[in-house]
Amino acid sequence: MPLPPCLLLGAPVDSGKRRAGCLMGPDAYRTAGLAAALGSLGRETRDLGNLAPAPRRAVSAVNPALHNLAETVAWTEALTDAARDAMAEGFPIFLGGDHSLSLGSVAGVAAHAAARNRPQFLLWLDAHADFHTPETTTSGNLHGTPVAYVTGQRGFDAFPPPPALVAQENVCILGLRSVDPQENAALAQSDIAAHDMRAIDEHGIAPPLRAFLSRVAAANGFLHVSLDVDFLDPSIAPAVGTTVPGGATFREAHLVMEILHDSGLVTSLDLVELNPFLDERGRTASLMVDLTASLMGRRVFDRPTRSFAA
């Protein structure tokens, strides 16, 4: 059976936080050769250009700290529709843009899964849990809210209701090392599998990932991967406005991608929080392209594919 085409959707979202620059991310990935890298692996690749937000509408919120709420709502509406449509055509790769784009990308892919009566799973590769709501965030930065939104937490009255939710038990977060106290308390009461860097240091990154993938396979689920630049250690990926020391190493990150490829379970991907203004001669963009290539099958040696069937 032929592999679905990779569909590149630029999402120059820059409304989810205050430090400007992520709107340049989609073109940085293009310049770093993402389409050529995918093509070299035999993947048909279509660049669908950059999306635009839906028309803005009047919105209000009780939290006065919220930053660019109306614009983020407009992006969420556009991305939800685009993601749902793209899933019917191939393997969408959303080129960000800040992480608030995942409010829409994940909602859209979940809608596609629900229409096919299959569960949606979410792998969140990030230093942050992004489990705030518009009511609990003190920074007002909406890039810290997508996991709460797509799992149905309260406080998103200004946003369209997600067309389908991701069950909390179907979410796995890897790489945590900066979590606010309110988020920490909320995560502790949730069914989300959250793995911080201490757990990864002690036990390795492969065991929790493989356990999660076994669950995806057993449920015949769709799997969306959301890769934030700050999942990586800033020594190898400086082009992000939310750097947190102690992130995934070069090899840990590639291992995650290689295991994901071997599973054959990934159906959509976000590449988020790349701020080219903060990069060093494109090194972060190039690394993110290389990681995407590992996800799509680039390897040094061919090895037998690991089975994740139950």
Long-range contacts (C-beta under 8 A, 24 or more apart in sequence): 3-42, 3-43, 3-44, 3-91, 4-89, 4-90, 4-91, 5-43, 5-44, 5-45, 5-46, 5-89, 5-90, 5-91, 6-38, 6-43, 6-44, 6-45, 6-46, 6-90, 6-91, 6-93, 6-296, 7-46, 7-48, 7-86, 7-89, 7-90, 7-91, 7-92, 7-93, 8-34, 8-35, 8-45, 8-46, 8-47, 8-48, 8-93, 8-95, 9-48, 9-49, 9-50, 9-51, 9-82, 9-83, 9-86, 9-92, 9-93, 9-94, 9-95, 10-48, 10-49, 10-50, 10-51, 10-95, 10-97, 11-50, 11-51, 11-75, 11-79, 11-94, 11-95, 11-96, 11-97, 11-101, 11-105, 12-50, 12-97, 13-72, 13-75, 13-79, 13-96, 13-97, 13-98, 13-100, 13-101, 14-97, 14-98, 15-67, 15-68, 15-71, 15-72, 15-75, 15-98, 15-100, 15-142, 16-67, 16-68, 16-72, 16-98, 16-99, 16-100, 16-101, 16-141, 16-142, 16-143, 16-144, 17-67, 17-98, 17-100, 17-139, 17-141, 17-142, 17-143, 17-241, 17-242, 18-67, 18-141, 19-241, 19-275, 20-277, 21-241, 21-275, 21-276, 21-277, 21-278, 22-96, 22-97, 22-98, 22-241, 22-272, 22-273, 22-274, 22-275, 23-97, 24-275, 24-276, 24-277, 25-95, 25-96, 25-97, 25-271, 25-272, 25-273, 25-274, 25-275, 25-276, 26-50, 26-95, 26-96, 26-97, 28-274, 28-276, 28-279, 28-282, 28-285, 29-95, 29-271, 29-274, 29-285, 29-288, 29-289, 30-95, 31-282, 31-285, 32-282, 32-285, 32-286, 32-288, 32-289, 33-286, 33-289, 34-93, 34-95, 34-289, 34-292, 37-289, 37-290, 37-292, 37-293, 37-298, 38-292, 38-293, 38-296, 40-293, 41-293, 41-296, 41-297, 41-298, 43-296, 46-90, 48-86, 51-78, 51-79, 51-82, 52-78, 53-77, 53-78, 54-78, 59-158, 60-158, 61-134, 61-135, 61-157, 61-158, 62-135, 63-134, 63-135, 63-137, 63-140, 65-137, 65-138, 65-139, 65-140, 66-134, 66-137, 66-140, 66-142, 67-139, 67-140, 67-141, 67-142, 68-142, 69-134, 69-142, 69-158, 72-100, 72-103, 72-142, 73-158, 73-159, 73-160, 75-100, 75-101, 75-103, 75-104, 76-100, 76-103, 76-104, 76-107, 76-159, 76-160, 77-104, 77-160, 78-104, 79-103, 79-104, 79-105, 79-107, 79-108, 80-104, 80-105, 80-107, 80-108, 80-111, 80-160, 80-162, 80-163, 81-108, 82-108, 83-107, 83-108, 83-109, 83-111, 83-112, 83-268, 84-108, 84-109, 84-111, 84-112, 84-163, 86-268, 87-112, 87-113, 87-222, 87-267, 87-268, 88-112, 91-267, 91-268, 91-269, 92-268, 92-269, 93-268, 93-269, 93-270, 93-271, 93-292, 94-268, 94-269, 94-270, 94-271, 94-272, 95-271, 96-270, 96-271, 96-272, 96-273, 96-274, 97-272, 98-143, 98-272, 98-273, 99-126, 99-130, 99-143, 99-144, 99-146, 99-226, 99-228, 99-270, 99-272, 99-273, 100-142, 100-143, 100-145, 100-146, 101-270, 101-272, 102-130, 102-146, 102-150, 102-226, 102-270, 102-272, 103-142, 103-145, 103-146, 103-149, 103-150, 103-159, 105-224, 105-226, 105-268, 105-270, 106-146, 106-150, 106-166, 106-224, 106-226, 106-270, 107-149, 107-150, 107-162, 107-163, 107-164, 108-163, 109-222, 109-224, 109-267, 109-268, 110-150, 110-162, 110-163, 110-164, 110-165, 110-166, 110-224, 111-162, 111-163, 111-164, 112-222, 113-164, 113-221, 113-222, 114-163, 114-164, 118-219, 118-220, 118-221, 118-222, 119-167, 119-170, 119-219, 119-220, 119-221, 119-222, 120-164, 120-166, 120-170, 120-221, 120-222, 120-224, 121-166, 121-170, 121-171, 121-172, 121-212, 121-215, 121-216, 121-219, 121-221, 121-222, 121-223, 121-224, 122-147, 122-150, 122-166, 122-170, 122-171, 122-172, 122-223, 122-224, 122-226, 123-172, 123-174, 123-209, 123-212, 123-223, 123-224, 123-225, 123-226, 123-260, 124-171, 124-172, 124-173, 124-174, 124-226, 124-228, 125-173, 125-174, 125-175, 125-225, 125-226, 125-227, 125-228, 125-231, 125-248, 125-256, 126-173, 126-174, 126-175, 126-176, 126-226, 126-228, 126-230, 126-231, 127-175, 127-176, 127-177, 127-178, 127-228, 127-230, 127-231, 127-242, 127-244, 127-247, 128-176, 128-178, 128-179, 128-228, 128-230, 128-242, 128-244, 129-173, 129-176, 129-179, 129-183, 129-184, 129-187, 129-194, 131-183, 131-186, 131-187, 131-190, 131-192, 132-180, 132-182, 132-183, 134-158, 136-182, 136-183, 136-186, 138-180, 143-273, 146-226, 147-171, 147-173, 147-192, 148-186, 151-190, 151-192, 153-186, 167-191, 168-192, 169-193, 170-215, 170-219, 170-221, 172-208, 172-209, 172-212, 174-200, 174-205, 174-208, 174-209, 174-231, 174-256, 175-200, 175-231, 175-247, 175-248, 177-244, 177-246, 177-247, 178-242, 178-244, 197-246, 197-247, 200-248, 200-252, 205-248, 205-252, 205-255, 205-256, 206-255, 206-259, 209-256, 209-259, 209-260, 210-259, 210-306, 210-308, 213-259, 213-260, 213-263, 213-265, 213-308, 214-308, 214-310, 216-263, 216-265, 216-308, 217-263, 217-265, 217-308, 217-309, 217-310, 218-309, 218-310, 221-265, 222-267, 222-268, 223-265, 223-266, 223-267, 223-268, 224-266, 224-267, 224-268, 224-269, 224-270, 225-260, 225-266, 225-268, 225-269, 225-270, 225-295, 226-269, 226-270, 226-272, 227-269, 227-270, 227-271, 227-272, 227-288, 227-291, 228-272, 228-273, 229-272, 229-273, 229-274, 229-275, 229-284, 229-288, 230-273, 232-287, 236-283, 236-287, 237-283, 237-284, 237-287, 237-288, 238-278, 238-279, 238-280, 238-283, 238-284, 239-274, 239-275, 239-276, 239-277, 239-278, 239-279, 239-280, 239-283, 239-284, 239-285, 240-273, 240-274, 240-275, 240-278, 240-284, 241-273, 241-275, 241-278, 242-273, 250-287, 253-287, 253-291, 254-290, 254-291, 254-294, 257-291, 257-292, 257-294, 257-295, 258-294, 258-299, 259-306, 260-295, 261-294, 261-295, 261-296, 261-297, 261-299, 262-303, 262-305, 262-306, 263-306, 263-308, 264-305, 264-308, 265-308, 266-295, 269-295
